[in-house]
Amino acid sequence: MASTSTNKQPVMIDRPFHRGRLITSQVVADFRTPGNGATILLDCTENDGAIVDTAYVFGASNNAGEVALYITTAATIINVNNTNTWPVAYLNVNAPAVGGHFLLDLPELSTPVPRSGVNAKNRGILVEKGEILIGAKIGAPWPTGHFLGIQGGFL
């Protein structure tokens, strides 16, 4: 009988969540320069963290543009800058449609995968205790925006 020496269990989700914000004037200058124009999507400063397994833009207008998600260790949105914030996901909504659903490509996680094969990895964003997940439109604001949504679970 085979067994592992570490006997680790998969990550367990305590409470699921599904959150979103209408993004119009929540903007940052460019992908490399996060700023306090972003909006808070998930605040893990007072809990044990979370895993975001899906991030999406739901089309609420016909505006094209780019959106990004960032992780920050800043205590508040006012303190967001390049030294405490880094990008984790990006999407160029180049053919928007009202009611369209566009998924952001999330990074790979190191959580166990219940399947085998090549590139068998879960994708998502680990938001650790003390971190905040923020999102923003890149560049000029949208006159009428899109919804930026996330779903996952608290650890």
KAJO-V664478 format. One record per backbone hydrogen bond with DSSP energy under -1.0 kcal/mol. NH is the residue of the N-H (numbers start at 1). CO is the residue of the C=O. Records with the same first field share a line. If there is no record, write none. Layout:
NH=CO  CO
//
This chain:
14=154
17=152
19=150
21=148
23=146
27=25
28=137
33=30
38=35
39=135
41=133
42=133
44=131
50=127
51=153
52=125
53=151
54=151
56=149
57=102
58=147
59=100
65=93
67=91
68=136
69=89
70=134
71=86
72=132
73=84
79=76
80=77
86=71
88=69
89=69
91=67
93=65
94=92
99=59
100=97
102=57
104=55
109=122
121=119
124=107
125=52
127=50
130=44
131=128
132=72
133=42
134=70
135=39
136=68
137=26
138=66
139=28
142=24
146=23
147=58
148=21
149=56
150=19
151=54
152=17
153=51
154=15
155=49
//
